Structures are given as C-alpha cells and as structure tokens.
Amino acid sequence: MTAPLHPLRPILALPDQLISQIAAGEVVERPSAVVKELLENALDAGSTQISIRLEQGGVKRIAISDNGRGIAAEQMPLALARHATSKISSLTELENVATLGFRGEALASIAAVAQLQLTSRTADGAHAWQIEGSSAGSVVPASGAPGTTIDVQDLYFNTPARRKFLKSEQTEYGHCAEVVRRIALSRPDVLFSLSHNGKTLDHWAASDSAKRSAAILGNEFAEARLPLDEAAGPLHLHGFIGLPTASRARGDSQYFYVNGRFVRDKLLLHAVRAAYQDVLHGERFPSYVLSLDLDPALVDVNVHPSKIEVRFRDSRAVHQFVFHAISRALAQTSATAYGATPAPLPAASGAMPWMREAQQGSFGAQLAQPSGVSAYGRPNAFAASGVAQSPAAYGAFFSSASGAVTQANAYPPATPLPESDEFPLGFAMAQLHGIYILAQNSKGLVVVDMHAAHERILYEELKSALDDDAMYVQPLLIPVTFYADAVEVATAEEHQDTLSALGFDIAAMSPTTLAVRAIPALLKTADAQSLARDVLREIREFGGSRVLVERRNELLGTLACHTAVRANRTLSIPEMNALLRSMEGTDRVDQCNHGRPTWTQLALSDLDKLFLRGQ
C-alpha cells in the first residue's frame, strides 16, 4: 500500500529544543550511554577518584562525582551548550584526538531528555558553583569539594515514548555496570566506586592492570592468562590474553582499547580470532584485556556516534601486528610455560624417536625412510652418530634426572619414579584404556590425551616445514593406487606445483586411476590414499593458491589428525616418555588443532582431598 503524501509545508528551522532531543536520540540511547559519556568527561578532566551512584537502573538517577580539574563558573553555561567543548578547536585537532570526548554534545543531549544539575569547583575556587537545566540556566554558588558532580534524574521524563523502550531495572543496571567495568579496566590508576539504590556493589582502589583485571574478571581469568607487551614502530599492544583452556561459551569477557577508548572494531576482533584459530575449540570465545596505543593521527575515532568504532589509516598493518603479537604470546602455551625451566631434549627430539619405533613394527607401519632422514624429515641425529634406534637407547636419558639409570620398559616397584622440575610433564607410569598417558611429576599426576598431543606436535612440525620450504618427501616403495573420478584426476594433473609444495607426488595412471608415489615424510605412517583424497578435495574446492595461503592451516590440521597415533595403540614406557619430551618442546601444545586440551595436572593436594588424607 502506498504511504499517504505528507501535507505540503514550508521549510522551517527546527527549534533548538527539538534539535537537542533528536541529537539525544543518537547519544543517549539508554542510561548506560549517560554513564559512559559522564565517565569519559571525568577522566578527561584528570580525575583519580570517581563515584557512580545509580537509582532504578539509572532511569531514576545517575549521579557521578569526580575530583578532576572542575569547571569555572563562567564556563558552566557553555558546558551545557551544544557543540561547545574544551577538547578540540580545529580540524587538525579533530584528526589528532587524544581525549575520550571531543564532540561537545553529551551534556546538552542529556539535559534535553532529563533533569540535569551540574556542580563544580576548581582547585583554586573558594567554593563550588551550580547550574540546572540547560545552558540558559543561572549559575549560583553551592557547596562542594574540588571536582565535578553531575546529577541526572528522571531520564526521558519529557519523551515518554523513548522511556517505554527501556528494559527492566536490573537489565538497565547491568548495562550501566558493564560500562563502568569497561572504563575501570582501561584506567587501573583511578579509583572507581559503584552503588545502586543506596548499596555499594563495586569498589576498585587504584592499582595496576594485573590487579584491576583480576578484580573485575575474576580469579578464573587471573589464573589462566598470559601477559602481552609488544611494540613495532608506532604501535604498542599490551595487556592480558586468556589461555585457550579458559575460553568461554560467550564473548562477554573481551575488552579491547585503542588509545584508552573501548572499541568493538571488526578488524581487531578478526585479528584476535585468527590468532586463536589454531588453539580454540569450536565456537568458544577467548577472554582478553588488550590495549593498543598509537599516534592519534593514525586512527579516526570520529566514525560512530557512540565512538565504539574506529578506522585505521593502515588497517592491514594494524591487523598483522595484532595477529602476530597474540600468536607469539599463545606460542608460549606449552608444558614449559608453567614456571618450569625448559628441559634439554634428547639429540633426536625433533625426530620423534618413538615414531621411529613404528617403522620397526610397534605401530604396524612399514614405510621406507631415506638414509639420514628421520620420520619428521629432519637430519637423523641418531643415525648420524651411530646410536642404536631402540627403546633401550632412551631408557638412560629419561631416568637421568634422578641420577640413576633404571630399566627402560618398566620401573621396579621399589624404585621411585624420577622427579625433576626440568621435565614439567614428568615421567610416564602407565597407559589408561589405550587413550591416556599417566605420568608423575613433582606436582602430582599428569594425564595426557596421546592422540590430541601427537596431533598438535605433528601440526606444528608441518607448519614449520612448509614455512621453511623443508617439506621432506617420503617415496613409497610400492605406489598406492586408487579409483578416482574425472574431477580428481584433473585436479591432480592441473595442480602438480601445489601438491609438490605440500610434499605429495600424485600421478594419473589412467582416466580413472591415481597413484600416490610419495607423501610428506612427516606423515609417513598415515594412510596414503586418505591423505591424497583430503588434499585433492581441498584443492578442488578452494584452488591451489588458497590452499597454500588461506586454507593452509585447516589442511595441515586435517593431515595431522589422520596421522596422529590412534586410541588403543599400546605404547611402551620409553615411547610415552618420548612423547612427553616432544610435548615440552612444542609451541601451543596445551591444545590440539581443534582447541581441545591435550593434558591436565592433578596436584598431590587434590588427590589427598579425594581420599580425605590429613583430615
């Protein structure tokens, strides 16, 4: 149905009150928006103590007091005028904004939809001054300490239609409290006190970022976070990121600041998410408190009315910097990142000696290996030095931490397992249901998911090999042939360069047959046909160049999953110990490629509690 035409009217200038109410619709969306604007003004005024008092979720009253510089009596009417500000005066200053506020709209917009009282006193003032209503109000003497108090009451009293859209008192309070938390996290040097309906609910004394983030996000975050502090040119990223194992079902503990301003920027969110991609499980969300500092000229904050979005001059450089900084921090999530000294690994640590046993029949794999090259495509230190490649060769090493050499395949009952902080994951005792490795370390019991752990090790090895252009190839003694459709055959023929870069040699034997003649040496124990089909499927769907760039990690993760040791595979004690040592030398080993944890620690005190020891 066609909308009726509006009756013809002359063009008229809108009255100031209506203009202010329209502007308030953008600035004052709900009580939390008022809290945000007033807190930002308080911080811009140099406040070190801020008190927030709310009534009925902020709808009835929002009173914010600070100990900042204050406002001189003659300036108070201007403070309530539209487009009046002390923070910028030219386009140049707008393009180099170093304050949280700058538009000069907040107080005028709030006064247009609520009863506003402004009381302020400068440091050298004999007393405070007060103004009510709008810029047309009278400035009168008042009592008050140095600083400013803004009392906002009966929000939307003159626009009842807007008030109907507000939610319950508890919901509106929740939004206000979240704004206070966001700003308090960005300024740990400032004291914040928050009360609701006369009851103080939060009080954060001035402290440092570590203590403030722990106080606001809780002990769970404080006990599972990594510090981050990196700089490159004009960019400086600092703060804390949560360990992947402490991820959450919702993204409600994610705080990112640009020059002290909380933002929800798609570019930054994508950079963080991409950095966590390898270690985050499913649809889980990481927790973090991060601050990006840069020259104000390199970022435009005048993008959105709420100033929650920004635009960077060089968005790609910022994205890459944030991504790589977080990736490097997450690389610390290994067994050696828990306060232990990294252990000196055996001479063939990168060669995964326990996988070489697979060649000898332990895992039933019988693939040829080039002379002097390990199963992981690295120079075979053991082969070069003439050391025997057998379980007994590792027994002495794994028990050396206690100063005594014990039998390789089992520890005599009378001999305690060696304990040393040099080996954070300890020493293997047994295998549980063919799935978990049980190990003893100085803290207690370590439980390892052997498939998940081996999957991460393989994945990191594959990434390193591809990055270093060192993807060693394992020729197959007997090529593996399989039926293939026309598309698979065409894909193999058209993308030989991509396949070669990934370490595969796949050739067409007939219009319906493909032969796998070589696979990556790192994957030599896997099913060659399954690997070939996975690679061809990825190339067919995304193209060769995207597989090597955009889809690389997804493909390598799939290949590693195929190759990792499966459940119900019996391992000897030396094999289990070798896996533990390899874990200790691998980045991001605390999670598999899908973000699941690979190991967990049960402290001796936890076990004592289970059995009521000492109680």
C-alpha positions in Angstrom: 0.0 0.0 0.0 1.4 3.4 -0.9 2.0 5.7 2.0 -0.1 8.9 2.1 1.7 12.0 1.0 2.7 14.4 3.7 0.8 17.7 3.5 2.8 20.4 1.9 4.6 22.7 4.4 7.1 25.4 4.1 10.7 24.6 5.1 11.3 25.8 8.7 14.3 25.8 11.0 13.7 23.3 13.9 13.6 24.7 17.4 16.7 24.3 19.5 14.9 22.0 22.0 13.8 19.6 19.3 17.2 19.6 17.7 18.7 18.7 21.1 16.2 15.9 21.5 16.9 14.5 18.1 20.6 14.6 18.8 20.0 12.9 22.2 18.4 10.0 20.4 21.9 9.2 19.0 23.9 10.0 22.1 21.6 8.9 24.9 20.3 5.6 23.8 19.8 4.3 27.4 21.1 5.0 30.9 24.4 3.3 30.2 25.1 5.8 27.5 24.8 8.6 30.0 27.2 6.8 32.4 29.7 6.3 29.6 29.7 10.0 28.5 30.0 11.3 32.0 32.8 8.9 33.0 34.7 9.9 29.9 34.4 13.5 30.7 35.6 12.8 34.3 38.7 11.0 33.0 39.4 13.8 30.5 39.3 16.2 33.5 42.2 14.3 35.1 40.2 12.6 37.8 41.8 10.0 40.1 38.7 9.2 42.1 35.2 8.7 40.6 32.0 7.7 42.3 28.9 6.4 40.4 25.5 6.4 42.1 22.5 4.8 40.4 18.9 4.5 41.2 16.4 2.2 39.5 18.9 1.1 36.9 19.9 4.7 36.2 16.4 5.7 34.9 15.5 7.4 38.2 19.0 8.8 38.9 22.6 8.9 37.7 25.0 10.9 39.9 28.7 10.9 39.0 31.2 12.7 41.2 34.9 13.2 40.5 38.0 15.0 41.8 39.1 16.4 38.5 40.0 19.9 37.5 36.5 21.3 37.7 34.7 23.9 35.6 35.0 27.6 36.2 31.7 29.4 36.9 31.8 31.5 33.7 32.3 28.3 31.7 29.4 26.3 33.1 26.7 27.6 30.7 28.9 26.7 27.8 29.4 23.2 29.2 25.7 22.6 28.7 25.6 24.2 25.2 25.5 22.1 22.1 28.8 21.8 20.2 30.8 23.5 22.9 34.0 21.7 24.1 37.4 22.4 25.5 39.0 19.5 23.7 39.3 20.5 20.1 39.1 23.8 18.2 40.2 22.9 14.7 40.2 20.2 12.0 43.8 19.4 12.8 43.0 18.7 16.4 40.0 16.6 15.3 42.4 14.5 13.3 44.7 14.1 16.3 42.1 13.5 19.1 43.9 12.4 22.3 40.9 12.7 24.6 37.9 10.4 25.1 35.3 13.1 24.4 35.5 15.8 21.7 32.2 16.5 20.1 30.7 18.8 22.7 27.2 17.1 22.5 26.9 14.9 25.6 25.8 17.3 28.3 23.5 19.2 26.0 21.9 16.0 24.8 21.5 14.6 28.3 20.0 17.9 29.5 17.4 17.7 26.7 15.9 14.5 27.9 16.5 14.6 31.7 16.7 16.9 34.7 20.4 17.8 34.9 22.3 19.5 37.7 25.9 20.4 37.3 28.0 21.3 40.4 31.7 22.1 40.0 34.6 23.7 41.8 38.1 24.4 40.5 41.2 23.8 42.6 41.6 27.5 43.3 37.9 28.2 43.8 36.7 29.5 47.1 33.5 27.4 46.7 31.6 25.4 44.1 29.1 26.7 41.6 25.9 25.1 40.3 23.7 25.3 37.2 20.5 23.4 36.5 18.6 22.5 33.3 20.3 23.9 30.2 22.8 26.5 29.1 20.1 29.1 29.8 20.1 28.3 33.5 21.5 30.5 36.2 24.9 29.8 37.8 24.6 30.1 41.6 27.0 29.4 44.5 27.0 26.0 46.0 28.9 23.8 48.4 31.2 21.0 47.2 34.8 19.7 47.1 37.1 20.4 44.2 35.9 18.5 41.2 32.6 18.0 39.4 29.3 16.3 40.2 26.7 15.8 37.5 23.3 14.6 38.8 20.9 13.3 36.1 17.3 12.5 37.2 14.2 11.2 35.5 15.7 10.1 32.2 13.3 10.6 29.3 10.7 12.4 31.5 9.8 14.6 28.6 9.9 11.9 25.9 7.7 9.1 27.4 7.8 7.2 24.1 11.5 6.6 24.5 11.1 5.6 28.1 8.8 2.8 27.1 11.6 1.1 25.2 13.8 0.7 28.2 14.1 -2.7 29.8 13.7 -3.8 33.4 15.6 -2.1 36.2 18.0 -5.0 36.6 18.7 -5.1 32.9 19.4 -1.4 32.6 21.6 -1.6 35.7 23.5 -4.5 34.1 24.3 -2.3 31.1 25.5 0.6 33.3 27.7 -1.7 35.4 29.3 -3.2 32.2 30.1 0.4 31.1 31.8 1.1 34.4 33.7 -2.2 34.2 34.9 -1.4 30.7 36.2 2.0 31.7 37.7 0.8 35.0 39.7 -1.8 33.2 41.2 0.8 30.9 42.2 3.0 33.9 43.5 0.9 36.8 45.2 4.0 38.2 41.8 5.6 39.0 39.6 4.6 42.0 36.0 3.7 41.0 33.1 3.2 43.3 29.7 2.0 42.0 26.5 1.9 44.1 22.9 1.0 43.2 19.8 2.0 45.1 22.0 3.1 48.0 24.1 0.0 48.2 27.8 -0.1 47.2 28.2 -3.0 44.8 31.7 -2.4 43.4 34.7 -0.6 44.7 38.1 -0.8 42.9 41.0 1.0 44.5 43.8 2.4 42.3 46.2 -0.4 41.3 47.9 -1.8 38.3 46.4 -3.5 35.3 47.1 -7.0 36.6 45.2 -6.5 39.8 42.4 -4.5 38.2 41.7 -7.1 35.5 41.8 -9.9 38.2 39.4 -7.9 40.4 36.9 -7.3 37.5 37.2 -10.5 35.5 37.8 -12.8 38.5 40.3 -15.4 39.7 39.5 -17.7 36.8 40.9 -15.2 34.4 43.7 -14.2 36.7 44.9 -17.8 37.0 44.7 -18.6 33.3 46.1 -15.6 31.4 49.2 -14.6 29.5 50.8 -11.2 29.7 51.4 -9.4 26.4 53.6 -6.4 25.7 54.9 -5.9 22.2 55.8 -2.8 20.1 56.5 -2.2 16.5 57.1 1.3 15.1 54.2 3.5 16.3 52.2 0.5 17.5 52.2 -0.8 21.1 50.0 -3.7 22.2 49.8 -4.6 25.9 47.5 -6.4 28.4 46.5 -9.9 29.1 45.0 -12.7 27.0 43.3 -15.8 28.4 44.6 -19.3 27.9 42.6 -21.3 25.3 41.7 -23.8 28.0 39.9 -20.9 29.9 37.7 -20.0 26.9 34.1 -19.1 27.4 30.8 -20.0 25.7 30.1 -16.3 25.2 32.2 -13.4 24.1 31.4 -11.4 27.2 34.9 -11.1 28.6 36.6 -9.4 25.6 37.9 -5.9 26.2 39.9 -4.1 23.5 41.0 -0.5 23.9 42.5 1.9 21.3 44.3 4.8 23.0 42.3 4.1 26.1 39.0 4.0 24.4 36.9 0.8 24.5 36.1 -0.3 20.9 34.2 -3.1 19.2 36.2 -3.0 15.9 35.7 -5.7 13.4 39.3 -5.5 12.2 40.7 -6.0 15.7 38.2 -8.7 16.6 39.1 -10.6 13.4 42.8 -10.4 14.2 42.3 -11.8 17.7 40.0 -14.6 16.5 42.5 -15.5 13.7 45.4 -15.7 16.3 43.3 -18.1 18.5 42.1 -20.2 15.5 44.7 -22.9 16.0 44.0 -23.4 19.7 40.3 -22.6 20.3 37.7 -25.3 20.4 34.6 -25.0 18.3 32.5 -21.9 19.0 34.3 -21.0 22.2 35.4 -17.4 22.8 38.7 -16.2 24.3 38.9 -13.7 27.2 41.3 -10.8 27.0 42.0 -7.2 28.1 44.2 -5.6 25.4 45.2 -2.0 24.8 46.6 -0.7 21.5 48.4 2.6 21.7 49.4 4.5 18.6 49.7 8.0 17.3 46.2 9.6 17.3 46.8 10.8 13.7 46.9 7.1 12.6 43.3 6.4 13.8 40.0 8.1 13.1 37.7 7.9 16.2 35.0 10.2 14.6 33.2 7.3 12.9 30.2 6.4 15.0 28.0 8.4 17.4 28.9 6.2 20.3 32.6 6.3 19.4 32.8 2.5 19.7 34.2 2.0 16.2 37.4 3.4 14.8 39.1 3.5 11.4 42.8 3.0 11.0 44.9 4.7 8.4 46.8 1.4 7.7 44.3 -1.3 8.7 46.4 -4.1 7.2 49.5 -3.2 9.2 47.4 -3.0 12.4 45.7 -6.3 11.7 49.0 -8.1 11.1 50.7 -6.6 14.1 47.9 -7.6 16.5 47.6 -11.1 14.9 51.3 -11.8 15.2 51.7 -10.4 18.7 48.9 -12.6 20.0 50.1 -15.6 18.1 53.6 -15.2 19.6 52.1 -15.0 23.1 49.9 -18.1 22.5 53.0 -19.9 21.3 54.0 -19.9 25.0 51.1 -22.2 25.9 53.3 -25.2 26.2 54.2 -27.5 29.1 57.2 -25.3 29.7 55.1 -22.2 30.2 54.0 -23.1 33.7 57.0 -21.7 35.6 59.3 -24.7 34.8 62.7 -24.5 33.1 62.5 -25.9 29.6 64.1 -29.3 29.6 67.2 -30.2 27.4 65.7 -32.5 24.8 67.4 -35.7 23.5 69.6 -35.4 20.5 66.8 -36.6 18.3 64.0 -34.7 20.0 62.7 -33.3 16.7 63.0 -36.7 15.1 60.4 -38.2 17.5 62.2 -41.5 18.3 59.0 -43.1 19.4 57.7 -42.8 15.9 60.8 -44.4 14.5 59.8 -47.5 16.5 56.7 -47.5 14.3 58.9 -48.4 11.4 60.2 -51.4 13.4 56.7 -52.8 13.9 55.5 -51.2 17.2 52.6 -49.5 15.3 52.5 -51.7 12.3 53.8 -49.1 9.9 56.3 -50.3 7.3 57.3 -47.4 5.1 60.8 -46.8 3.8 62.9 -43.9 5.0 65.6 -42.0 3.2 69.1 -42.6 4.7 69.9 -40.0 7.4 66.4 -38.5 7.5 64.0 -39.0 10.4 60.3 -39.7 10.3 59.9 -35.9 10.7 62.0 -35.0 7.7 64.9 -33.7 9.8 68.5 -34.9 9.9 68.6 -38.1 11.9 71.0 -37.4 14.8 70.9 -40.9 16.0 71.6 -42.4 12.6 74.5 -39.9 12.1 76.1 -40.7 15.4 75.6 -44.5 15.2 73.4 -44.7 18.3 71.1 -47.6 18.2 67.5 -46.7 17.4 65.8 -48.9 20.1 63.8 -48.3 23.3 66.8 -49.1 25.4 68.7 -46.2 23.9 66.3 -43.8 25.7 65.9 -45.5 29.0 69.1 -44.0 30.4 68.2 -40.5 29.3 64.7 -40.5 30.6 65.8 -41.7 34.0 68.9 -39.5 34.2 67.1 -36.7 36.1 67.2 -38.8 39.3 70.9 -39.7 38.8 70.1 -43.4 38.5 69.6 -45.5 35.4 66.6 -47.8 35.5 65.2 -50.4 33.3 63.8 -48.9 30.0 60.4 -50.6 29.8 59.4 -50.6 33.5 60.4 -49.1 36.8 61.0 -51.6 39.6 58.3 -51.3 42.3 61.0 -50.5 44.9 62.5 -47.6 42.8 60.6 -44.3 42.9 59.9 -42.5 39.6 62.4 -39.7 39.0 61.1 -36.2 39.7 62.6 -33.0 38.3 61.2 -29.6 37.5 63.4 -29.8 34.4 60.7 -32.0 33.0 57.4 -30.3 33.6 55.3 -33.3 32.3 57.2 -35.7 34.4 57.8 -39.4 33.6 55.3 -42.0 32.3 53.9 -44.7 34.6 51.2 -46.3 32.5 48.7 -46.1 29.7 45.0 -45.9 30.5 42.5 -47.6 28.2 44.8 -47.1 25.3 43.9 -43.4 25.3 45.6 -41.6 28.2 49.2 -41.5 29.4 49.6 -41.3 33.2 52.7 -39.6 34.3 54.2 -38.4 37.6 55.8 -35.0 38.0 57.0 -33.0 41.0 53.4 -31.6 41.5 51.5 -34.8 41.3 49.7 -36.7 38.4 49.8 -35.6 34.8 47.1 -37.1 32.4 47.9 -36.8 28.7 45.5 -37.4 25.7 48.1 -39.1 23.5 46.2 -38.6 20.2 45.5 -34.9 20.9 49.1 -34.3 21.9 50.6 -36.1 19.0 48.2 -34.2 16.7 49.5 -30.8 17.9 53.1 -31.9 17.6 52.6 -33.1 14.0 50.7 -30.0 13.1 53.4 -27.6 14.4 56.0 -29.7 12.6 54.1 -29.5 9.3 53.7 -25.7 9.6 57.4 -25.3 10.3 58.4 -27.5 7.4 56.1 -25.6 5.0 57.3 -22.2 6.2 60.9 -23.2 5.9 60.4 -24.8 2.5 61.7 -28.0 4.0 58.8 -30.4 3.4 60.8 -33.6 3.1 59.3 -36.2 0.8 58.9 -39.9 1.6 58.9 -42.0 -1.6 56.7 -45.1 -1.3 58.3 -48.5 -2.2 55.0 -49.5 -3.8 52.8 -46.7 -5.1 49.3 -46.7 -3.6 46.7 -46.7 -6.4 43.0 -46.0 -6.1 39.9 -45.3 -8.1 39.3 -41.6 -8.8 36.7 -39.7 -10.7 37.4 -37.4 -13.6 37.5 -34.3 -11.4 40.0 -35.8 -9.0 42.2 -36.9 -11.9 42.0 -33.4 -13.5 42.8 -31.7 -10.2 45.9 -33.9 -9.7 47.1 -33.1 -13.2 46.5 -29.3 -13.0 47.9 -28.7 -9.6 51.2 -30.5 -9.6 53.0 -27.5 -8.2 50.7 -27.2 -5.2 50.9 -30.9 -4.5 54.7 -30.8 -4.7 54.9 -27.9 -2.3 52.8 -29.9 0.2 55.1 -32.9 -0.2 52.9 -35.1 -2.4 53.6 -36.9 -5.7 50.2 -38.0 -7.2 50.1 -39.1 -10.8 47.3 -40.2 -13.1 47.7 -43.9 -14.2 44.5 -43.9 -16.3 41.4 -41.8 -16.7 40.0 -43.4 -13.5 43.1 -44.2 -11.5 45.5 -42.2 -9.4 48.8 -43.4 -7.9 50.4 -41.9 -4.8 54.1 -42.2 -5.3 55.3 -40.0 -2.4 53.9 -38.3 0.7 55.4 -35.9 3.3 57.9 -37.7 5.4 56.2 -36.3 8.5 53.0 -38.2 7.5 54.7 -41.5 6.5 52.7 -43.6 8.9 49.3 -42.4 7.7 47.1 -44.0 5.1 48.4 -42.5 1.7 45.0 -42.8 0.0 43.1 -40.9 2.7 45.8 -38.2 2.7 45.6 -37.9 -1.1 41.9 -37.6 -1.2 41.9 -34.9 1.5 44.4 -32.8 -0.3 42.7 -33.2 -3.7 39.3 -32.3 -2.1 40.7 -29.1 -0.6 42.4 -28.1 -3.9 39.3 -28.8 -5.9 37.1 -26.7 -3.6 39.4 -23.7 -2.9 42.1 -23.8 -5.6 45.8 -24.3 -5.3 46.8 -20.8 -4.2 44.2 -20.5 -1.5 45.1 -24.0 -0.1 48.7 -22.8 0.3 47.7 -19.5 1.9 44.2 -19.1 3.3 43.4 -22.7 3.8 46.8 -23.9 4.7 46.3 -24.4 8.5 42.9 -26.2 8.0 44.5 -28.7 5.6 47.6 -29.3 7.7 45.4 -29.8 10.7 43.4 -32.5 8.8 46.5 -34.2 7.7 47.9 -34.2 11.2 44.7 -35.7 12.6 44.9 -38.5 10.1 48.5 -39.4 11.1 48.4 -38.9 14.9 48.5 -42.1 17.0 45.1 -43.5 17.5 43.3 -44.8 20.6 44.0 -48.4 21.7 47.6 -48.2 20.4 49.8 -49.7 23.0 52.9 -47.7 23.8 55.9 -48.7 25.8 57.2 -46.6 28.7 60.1 -45.1 26.5 57.6 -44.2 23.8 55.3 -42.5 26.2 58.3 -40.6 27.7 59.5 -39.6 24.3 56.0 -38.1 23.6 56.2 -36.2 26.8 59.6 -34.7 26.0 58.4 -33.7 22.5 55.3 -32.0 24.0 57.6 -30.0 26.3 59.4 -28.7 23.2 56.4 -27.8 21.1 54.6 -24.5 20.9 50.8 -24.3 21.7 51.0 -27.9 22.9 48.4 -27.4 25.6 45.6 -27.7 22.9 45.2 -29.9 19.9 44.4 -28.5 16.5 40.7 -28.3 17.4 41.3 -26.5 20.7 40.8 -29.5 23.0 43.2 -29.7 25.9 46.0 -32.2 25.5 46.9 -32.7 29.1 45.9 -31.8 32.6 47.6 -31.7 36.0 46.2 -33.2 39.2 48.1 -31.8 42.2 49.0 -34.1 45.0 46.9 -32.0 47.3 43.9 -32.6 45.0 44.4 -36.3 45.3 44.8 -36.1 49.0 41.4 -34.4 49.2 39.8 -37.2 47.2 40.9 -39.7 49.8 40.5 -37.4 52.8 44.2 -37.7 53.7 45.2 -35.4 56.6 41.5 -34.7 57.5 
